[in-house]
Amino acid sequence: MSIILTDISKSFAGQKILENFNYTFEDGKCYRIEGDSGSGKTTLLNIITGLVTPDSGTVTPKNPVTSMAFQEDRLIEHLTAEENLRVVGIDGDIGSELSKILPPDELGKKVSEFSGGMRRRVAVARACLRDSDLLILDEPFSGLDVNNIKNMLEYIMAQKRDRILIITSHTEIPRDFCGESQVIRL
């Protein structure tokens, strides 16, 4: 499956964020969207997923089956990391998956007790473990140190499967994180 964006334009409060943007995201490939704050990275992601309607232009197909880690972690504070994944329908040995990215002694704690970086890892794992055709990670490395970024890149690539992967990041990540990844500059 490919996702085709044709002549996408979007404005907020009279300010153009995207203008006649065209791009094709191809199945199984990795994409990194770069740009300054306010350049339209998150807006573009939200248009692709159908969360925001463009002023003009089309996305084909509309509303693809998507797993997304938003900029905000959107976790349920009084639940553990495993419970946060189960509540969205993820089954299987979640504890084993989480132990790949979290310290084992933290797994039984409520996410309200987690650091920002630990919360981020849970949100990214939740997106990675869901079945979808498209995996979108909006600023997945916020709050992570260099070692955890490397670990999370490895985790993301292990979970990518044959999906389209789109990442936005202010954090420097290797350009070859996914073999031949495409860079889109907004």
Backbone hydrogen bonds, N-H to C=O, Kabsch-Sander energy under -0.5 kcal/mol:
donor,donor_aa,acceptor,acceptor_aa,energy
3,I,25,F,-2.6
4,I,2,S,-0.5
4,I,60,T,-3.2
5,L,3,I,-0.5
5,L,23,Y,-3.4
6,T,4,I,-0.5
6,T,58,T,-2.7
7,D,5,L,-0.5
8,I,21,F,-2.7
9,S,56,S,-2.2
10,K,18,L,-2.4
12,F,15,Q,-2.2
15,Q,12,F,-2.4
16,K,14,G,-0.6
17,I,10,K,-3.2
18,L,10,K,-2.0
21,F,8,I,-2.9
23,Y,5,L,-1.9
25,F,3,I,-3.0
26,E,24,T,-0.6
29,K,26,E,-1.8
31,Y,165,L,-2.7
32,R,182,Q,-3.0
33,I,167,I,-2.7
34,E,32,R,-0.6
34,E,184,I,-3.1
39,S,36,D,-2.0
44,L,40,G,-2.7
45,L,41,K,-2.0
46,N,42,T,-2.7
47,I,43,T,-2.0
48,I,44,L,-2.4
49,T,45,L,-2.1
50,G,46,N,-0.6
50,G,47,I,-0.7
51,L,46,N,-1.7
52,V,46,N,-1.9
55,D,9,S,-2.1
56,S,9,S,-1.3
58,T,6,T,-2.0
60,T,4,I,-2.3
66,T,64,P,-0.6
67,S,134,L,-2.6
69,A,136,I,-2.4
70,F,68,M,-0.7
77,E,75,L,-0.8
79,L,76,I,-1.9
81,A,109,K,-0.7
82,E,107,L,-0.5
84,N,80,T,-2.1
85,L,81,A,-1.4
86,R,82,E,-2.4
87,V,83,E,-2.2
88,V,85,L,-0.8
89,G,86,R,-2.2
90,I,85,L,-1.7
94,I,92,G,-2.0
97,E,93,D,-1.6
98,L,94,I,-3.1
99,S,95,G,-1.9
100,K,97,E,-1.3
101,I,98,L,-1.6
102,L,98,L,-2.0
106,E,103,P,-2.2
107,L,104,P,-1.0
109,K,106,E,-1.7
111,V,79,L,-2.7
112,S,77,E,-1.5
113,E,110,K,-2.0
114,F,111,V,-1.6
119,R,115,S,-2.3
120,R,116,G,-2.1
121,R,117,G,-1.9
122,V,118,M,-1.8
123,A,119,R,-2.3
124,V,120,R,-2.4
125,A,121,R,-2.5
126,R,122,V,-2.5
127,A,123,A,-1.7
128,C,124,V,-2.7
129,L,125,A,-2.4
130,R,126,R,-0.7
130,R,127,A,-0.7
133,D,65,V,-2.1
134,L,65,V,-1.6
135,L,164,I,-3.2
136,I,67,S,-2.9
136,I,134,L,-0.5
137,L,166,I,-2.8
138,D,69,A,-2.7
138,D,136,I,-0.5
139,E,137,L,-0.8
139,E,168,T,-1.5
142,S,139,E,-1.2
144,L,141,F,-2.0
149,I,145,D,-2.4
150,K,146,V,-2.2
151,N,147,N,-2.2
152,M,148,N,-2.6
153,L,149,I,-2.6
154,E,150,K,-2.1
155,Y,151,N,-2.3
156,I,152,M,-3.2
157,M,153,L,-2.4
158,A,154,E,-2.0
159,Q,155,Y,-1.6
160,K,156,I,-1.1
161,R,157,M,-0.5
163,R,160,K,-1.6
164,I,133,D,-2.0
165,L,29,K,-2.4
166,I,135,L,-2.7
167,I,31,Y,-2.6
168,T,137,L,-2.1
169,S,33,I,-0.9
177,F,174,P,-1.7
179,G,176,D,-1.7
180,E,178,C,-0.8
181,S,175,R,-0.6
181,S,179,G,-1.0
182,Q,30,C,-2.5
184,I,32,R,-2.9
184,I,182,Q,-0.5
185,R,183,V,-0.5
186,L,34,E,-3.0
186,L,184,I,-0.6
